[in-house]
Amino acid sequence: MHFLEAEGGWSLSFAGSGFLGLYHVGATQCLHQRAPRILQGARCFYGSSAGALNAMTIVCGMSTDYSCSNLLGMVKQVERLSLGIFHPAYGPIEHIRKQLQDTLPDNCHILASQRLGISMTRWPDGKNRIVTDFATRDELIQALICSLYFPLYCGTIPPAFRGERYIDGALSNNLPFFDSPTTITISPFHGTADICPQSNSGSLYELTAFNASFQISTKNFFQGFISLIPPKPEVVADYCRQGYLDALRFLERRGRTHQEPVLWSLVSKEPPALMEGPRSADYDQGQKLTLTIRWDIPNVLVKDVPDFELLSPELEAALRKACQRDFWARFQCSVPGRALTYLLLPCTLPFEYVYFRSQEVRLLLWLPDMPADLCWMQGLLKSTAREVYSMAKSQLLRLVSPPVTSADSGPRQLGTAASENRALNLRLASRAMG
């Protein structure tokens, strides 16, 4: 981590994580609280999908309360729907677009240019593109929407950015610049990222896909499932707290905090003696001693922390505020409320559909993009029809006119030679008679 000594010599990269994006919020809050220089001196912030949203909040200076309230607000919205994400009124893209349009500052595109990198996947060839310059505020919002759009889960028509269609950036480059030695990578999945959960699984197998490395374990499969189908808001909030603890372990292992080791106090153990690395060649000229990585720093889970508010009062207050529900929401989440909801589902589903659709005004939001989307669908249908027609035509031609084989050409060649011999004999006979 010697690149952290040079000003502006490092970047941060946040992985796509769906509803587990609160993990990034916890890690960012820990860096802001205990090592602010890492955020202030970073050259660029990269991200895909939910990681791009977190990178945007850092660049635009959004508060922790803003990130927690928006992400947990989406989780609570899914919880309110009787069928969850399978409800016909579920529309994550429209919800996120409205939140961005209502809350982003007017100069957000100026703040984000050359400091924010958004990973997107071009449709349909699957090539990755990282956008770092934004001409307008709407262009920045559209780039974020493209990076968040998961096919079929978020809709059927991919959004457009500068005349081309794009989908979720995690499908081609989930962790931008993952292999760069000057990039601090953050991921809520067990793997080899700099800040990620430490797995206790005995599995040594890893899967490298989408420019990221994942450990093959049941925990990762479970986390991948809940990144698309969220559990209760309290469970998602614990992932945010775990992100804070994992970032703190990263800082303490590399000696980037100017405080006493906190994680040792949480497990009620005395820290071992500090291990010093070898002296560098320039140590005699007054440079400080470089420290080795402290691999003995313990891995602390959320369940091991009795009072998280002592670590980060601001983060804990934001999470508790975002997890609060009104009386009707609490009743819906209870066992009697769930039973009553499913019993009355055939009667209440049409009214729920109209209610949530009227809240989002999905049709009105789609009207500006409707001509471009219809033209894209028309072009897609035409190209598909041409391909089907060409394939059918080639198949029919093969059936009607089978290819000539070498076995068939043999008798034809013999018949031609015999006819030529007969004609030659007739000419010779006519000359002899004449």
C-alpha positions in Angstrom: 0.0 0.0 0.0 2.9 2.4 -0.6 0.9 4.2 -3.3 -1.1 5.8 -0.4 1.9 7.9 0.3 1.6 9.7 -3.0 -1.1 12.4 -3.3 -3.8 11.3 -5.7 -2.1 8.1 -6.5 -5.0 5.7 -5.8 -8.6 5.1 -6.7 -11.5 3.3 -5.1 -13.7 0.7 -6.8 -17.1 -0.5 -5.6 -18.6 -3.8 -6.8 -22.2 -4.2 -8.0 -24.3 -5.6 -5.2 -28.0 -4.9 -5.6 -29.7 -4.5 -2.3 -26.4 -5.2 -0.5 -25.3 -1.8 -1.6 -25.6 -0.7 2.0 -22.3 -2.6 2.6 -20.6 0.1 0.6 -22.2 2.8 2.8 -20.8 1.2 5.9 -17.3 0.9 4.5 -17.4 4.5 3.2 -18.5 5.8 6.6 -15.6 4.0 8.3 -13.1 5.4 5.8 -14.6 8.9 6.2 -14.5 8.6 10.0 -11.1 6.9 10.6 -9.1 7.6 7.5 -10.5 10.6 5.7 -7.4 11.1 3.6 -8.2 8.0 1.6 -11.4 9.5 0.4 -10.2 13.1 0.1 -7.0 12.2 -1.8 -8.5 9.6 -4.2 -8.0 10.3 -7.8 -11.3 8.6 -9.0 -14.2 6.5 -7.7 -15.3 3.7 -9.9 -18.4 1.5 -9.6 -21.0 -0.6 -11.3 -24.7 -0.9 -10.5 -25.2 -0.2 -6.8 -21.5 0.5 -6.4 -21.8 3.3 -8.9 -24.6 4.9 -6.7 -22.3 4.8 -3.7 -19.4 6.3 -5.7 -21.8 9.1 -6.8 -22.7 9.9 -3.2 -19.1 10.3 -2.3 -18.3 12.6 -5.3 -21.4 14.7 -4.7 -20.9 14.9 -1.0 -24.2 13.3 0.0 -24.7 12.4 3.7 -24.8 8.9 5.2 -28.5 9.5 6.2 -29.3 10.1 2.5 -27.8 6.8 1.4 -29.4 4.8 4.2 -32.8 6.3 3.8 -32.9 5.8 0.0 -31.6 2.2 -0.1 -33.6 1.0 2.9 -36.6 2.9 1.5 -36.5 0.6 -1.5 -36.3 -2.4 0.8 -39.3 -1.3 2.7 -41.2 -0.6 -0.5 -40.6 -4.2 -1.6 -41.7 -5.3 1.9 -45.0 -3.4 1.5 -45.9 -5.1 -1.8 -47.9 -8.3 -1.2 -45.9 -10.3 -3.8 -42.6 -8.6 -3.2 -40.5 -8.1 -6.3 -43.0 -10.2 -8.3 -45.7 -7.6 -7.8 -46.7 -6.1 -11.1 -46.2 -2.6 -9.7 -42.6 -3.2 -8.7 -40.4 -0.8 -10.6 -36.9 -0.2 -9.2 -35.7 1.9 -12.1 -38.5 4.4 -12.0 -38.1 4.7 -8.2 -34.4 5.3 -8.4 -34.7 7.7 -11.3 -37.3 9.8 -9.3 -35.1 9.8 -6.2 -32.1 11.0 -8.3 -34.0 13.7 -10.0 -35.4 15.0 -6.7 -32.2 15.0 -4.7 -29.1 15.4 -6.8 -27.6 18.9 -6.8 -27.7 21.0 -10.0 -23.9 20.8 -10.5 -23.6 17.1 -9.9 -22.3 16.5 -13.4 -19.5 19.0 -12.9 -18.5 17.3 -9.6 -18.6 13.9 -11.2 -16.7 14.6 -14.4 -13.2 12.9 -14.3 -13.8 11.8 -10.7 -16.6 9.3 -11.2 -16.3 6.2 -13.4 -19.6 4.3 -14.2 -19.3 0.8 -15.6 -21.9 -0.1 -18.2 -22.5 -3.1 -20.6 -23.4 -2.3 -24.2 -26.4 -4.2 -25.6 -26.3 -6.5 -27.4 -22.5 -7.2 -27.9 -21.7 -7.2 -24.2 -18.7 -4.8 -24.4 -17.9 -2.9 -21.3 -17.7 0.9 -21.2 -16.6 3.1 -18.3 -17.9 6.7 -18.6 -16.1 9.4 -16.7 -17.4 12.6 -18.4 -20.9 14.0 -18.2 -22.2 17.0 -20.1 -25.4 17.5 -18.1 -27.2 16.5 -14.9 -29.6 14.4 -16.9 -26.8 12.6 -18.6 -25.3 11.6 -15.3 -28.6 10.2 -14.1 -29.1 8.3 -17.3 -25.6 6.7 -17.0 -26.5 5.6 -13.5 -29.8 4.1 -14.7 -28.0 2.2 -17.4 -25.5 0.8 -15.0 -28.4 -0.3 -12.7 -30.6 -1.9 -15.3 -30.7 -5.7 -14.9 -32.3 -7.4 -17.9 -35.9 -8.6 -17.3 -35.6 -7.9 -13.6 -35.9 -4.1 -14.2 -37.9 -4.2 -17.5 -37.8 -5.3 -21.1 -36.4 -2.3 -22.9 -32.8 -1.3 -22.0 -32.2 2.4 -21.4 -30.2 4.5 -23.9 -27.1 6.6 -23.3 -25.8 8.8 -26.1 -27.7 6.9 -28.7 -26.7 3.3 -27.6 -28.5 0.8 -25.4 -26.8 -0.3 -22.1 -27.5 -2.7 -19.3 -26.0 -3.6 -15.9 -22.3 -2.8 -15.7 -21.8 -5.8 -13.4 -22.5 -8.2 -16.2 -19.2 -7.2 -18.0 -17.1 -5.4 -15.4 -18.4 -5.9 -11.9 -15.3 -4.4 -10.1 -13.5 -1.9 -12.4 -9.7 -2.0 -12.2 -9.9 -5.0 -9.9 -6.3 -6.1 -10.9 -4.8 -2.6 -10.6 -2.3 -2.3 -7.7 -3.3 1.3 -7.0 -7.0 0.6 -6.6 -8.7 -0.1 -3.3 -11.5 -2.6 -4.1 -14.7 -3.0 -2.0 -17.2 -5.9 -2.4 -19.9 -7.4 -0.1 -19.1 -10.9 -1.4 -16.4 -13.2 0.0 -13.4 -13.1 -2.3 -10.1 -11.3 -2.8 -11.2 -7.7 -2.7 -9.3 -5.4 -0.3 -12.4 -4.7 1.8 -14.8 -7.7 1.8 -16.2 -10.2 4.4 -13.6 -12.7 5.6 -14.9 -16.2 5.0 -14.6 -19.0 7.6 -15.4 -21.6 4.9 -12.8 -24.2 4.1 -13.4 -23.9 0.4 -10.3 -22.9 -1.5 -12.1 -22.6 -4.9 -12.7 -19.3 -6.4 -14.7 -18.2 -9.4 -13.3 -15.3 -11.6 -16.1 -13.8 -13.6 -17.1 -10.3 -14.7 -13.7 -9.0 -13.8 -14.1 -10.0 -10.1 -13.2 -12.9 -7.9 -15.7 -14.8 -5.8 -15.2 -17.6 -3.4 -17.4 -20.6 -4.1 -19.3 -20.9 -0.9 -22.9 -21.2 0.3 -22.7 -17.7 1.9 -21.9 -16.1 -1.4 -24.8 -17.9 -3.1 -27.1 -16.7 -0.3 -25.8 -13.2 -0.6 -26.3 -13.3 -4.4 -29.9 -14.3 -3.8 -30.7 -11.6 -1.3 -29.0 -8.9 -3.5 -32.0 -9.4 -5.8 -34.7 -10.5 -3.3 -34.1 -8.4 -0.2 -34.9 -9.7 3.3 -36.1 -7.5 6.2 -34.6 -4.0 6.5 -33.0 -4.9 9.8 -31.0 -7.7 8.1 -29.9 -5.4 5.3 -28.8 -2.9 7.9 -26.5 -5.5 9.5 -24.7 -5.8 6.1 -24.0 -2.0 6.4 -22.6 -2.5 9.9 -20.5 -5.4 8.6 -19.1 -3.2 5.9 -17.9 -0.7 8.6 -16.2 -3.5 10.5 -14.5 -5.0 7.4 -13.2 -1.5 6.4 -11.9 -1.0 10.0 -10.1 -4.4 9.8 -8.5 -3.2 6.5 -7.3 0.0 8.0 -5.9 -1.6 11.2 -4.1 -4.4 9.3 -2.3 -1.8 7.3 -1.7 0.7 10.1 -3.8 3.5 8.6 -5.5 4.5 11.8 -4.0 6.8 14.4 -5.9 5.3 17.2 -5.6 2.2 19.4 -6.7 -1.1 17.8 -10.5 -1.1 18.2 -11.2 -4.7 16.9 -9.0 -6.2 19.6 -11.1 -4.5 22.3 -14.3 -5.8 20.8 -13.2 -9.4 21.2 -11.8 -8.7 24.7 -8.3 -9.7 23.9 -4.9 -8.1 24.4 -3.2 -7.2 21.0 0.1 -8.9 20.4 3.3 -6.9 20.1 3.6 -4.7 17.0 5.7 -6.3 14.3 8.0 -4.0 12.4 9.1 -4.7 8.9 12.6 -4.4 7.5 14.3 -1.0 7.3 14.4 0.6 3.9 17.5 1.9 2.2 16.4 5.5 2.9 15.7 5.0 6.6 19.0 6.5 7.6 18.0 9.7 5.7 15.1 10.3 8.1 12.3 8.3 6.6 10.0 6.4 9.0 10.0 2.7 9.4 7.6 0.8 7.2 5.2 -1.6 9.0 4.2 -5.0 7.8 0.6 -6.0 7.3 -0.9 -7.0 10.6 -2.6 -10.3 9.6 -3.3 -11.0 13.3 -6.1 -8.4 13.4 -9.2 -10.4 14.3 -12.3 -10.7 12.1 -15.2 -9.2 14.0 -18.8 -9.9 13.0 -21.9 -7.7 13.8 -23.1 -10.2 16.3 -19.8 -9.7 18.3 -20.5 -6.0 18.8 -22.9 -5.4 21.7 -23.3 -1.7 21.0 -22.5 -0.5 17.5 -23.4 3.1 18.4 -20.1 3.4 20.2 -18.2 2.8 17.0 -20.2 5.1 14.7 -23.1 7.1 16.3 -23.9 8.8 13.0 -24.2 5.5 11.0 -26.2 3.8 13.7 -28.6 6.7 14.0 -29.1 6.8 10.2 -29.8 3.0 10.1 -32.3 3.1 13.0 -34.1 6.1 11.4 -34.3 4.4 8.0 -35.6 1.1 9.5 -38.5 2.7 11.3 -42.0 1.8 10.1 -45.5 3.2 10.8 -48.2 1.2 12.5 -49.7 -0.2 9.3 -46.3 -1.3 8.0 -45.6 -3.1 11.2 -48.9 -4.9 11.1 -48.3 -6.0 7.5 -45.0 -7.5 8.5 -46.5 -9.5 11.4 -47.7 -13.1 11.1 -51.4 -12.2 11.3 -50.9 -9.4 8.8 -49.1 -11.6 6.3 -51.8 -14.3 6.6 -54.6 -11.7 6.1 -52.7 -10.2 3.2 -52.4 -13.5 1.3 -56.0 -14.5 2.0 -57.3 -11.2 0.6 -54.8 -11.1 -2.3 -57.3 -11.9 -5.1 -59.4 -8.9 -4.0 -56.7 -6.4 -3.0 -54.2 -7.1 -5.9 -56.0 -4.9 -8.5 -56.3 -2.0 -6.0 -52.6 -2.3 -5.0 -51.6 -2.3 -8.6 -53.6 0.9 -9.3 -52.3 2.5 -6.1 -48.6 1.9 -6.6 -48.8 2.7 -10.3 -50.5 6.0 -9.6 -47.8 6.8 -7.1 -44.9 6.2 -9.5 -46.7 7.7 -12.6 -44.8 5.2 -14.7 -46.6 6.0 -17.9 -46.0 9.7 -17.6 -42.3 9.1 -16.9 -42.1 6.9 -20.0 -43.8 9.4 -22.4 -40.5 11.4 -23.2 -38.6 8.2 -24.1 -41.5 6.4 -25.8 -40.6 7.4 -29.5 -37.0 6.3 -29.1 -38.0 3.0 -27.4 -40.6 2.3 -30.1 -38.1 2.9 -32.9 -35.6 0.6 -31.1 -38.2 -2.1 -30.8 -39.1 -1.7 -34.5 -35.4 -2.0 -35.5 -35.0 -5.0 -33.3 -38.0 -6.7 -34.8 -36.8 -6.0 -38.3 -33.3 -7.4 -37.7 -34.7 -10.5 -36.0 -37.1 -11.0 -38.9 -34.3 -10.7 -41.4 -32.2 -13.2 -39.6 -35.1 -15.7 -39.4 -35.9 -15.2 -43.1 -32.3 -15.8 -44.1 -32.0 -18.9 -42.0 -35.3 -20.3 -43.4 -34.3 -19.5 -46.9 -30.9 -21.3 -46.7 -32.6 -24.4 -45.2 -35.2 -24.5 -48.0 -32.5 -24.2 -50.7 -30.6 -27.1 -49.2 -33.8 -29.3 -49.2 -34.8 -28.3 -52.8 -31.4 -28.6 -54.5 -29.2 -31.2 -52.8 -25.5 -30.9 -53.5 -23.9 -33.0 -56.3 -21.8 -35.8 -54.9 -18.7 -37.4 -56.6 -20.6 -40.7 -56.9 -23.3 -39.1 -59.1 -20.8 -37.2 -61.3 -19.1 -40.5 -62.4 -21.9 -41.9 -64.7 -22.5 -38.5 -66.2 -18.8 -38.1 -67.2 -18.9 -41.7 -68.7 -22.0 -40.9 -70.8 -20.5 -37.7 -72.1 -17.3 -39.5 -73.2 -19.4 -42.3 -75.0 -21.4 -39.7 -77.0 -18.2 -37.9 -78.0 -16.7 -41.3 -79.3 -19.9 -42.1 -81.4 -19.7 -38.6 -83.0 -16.1 -39.1 -83.9 -16.8 -42.6 -85.5 -19.6 -41.1 -87.6 -17.3 -38.4 -88.9 -14.6 -40.9 -89.9 -17.1 -43.2 -91.7 -18.5 -40.3 -93.7 -15.0 -39.3 -94.9 -14.2 -42.9 -95.9 -17.3 -43.2 -98.1 -16.7 -39.8 -99.7 
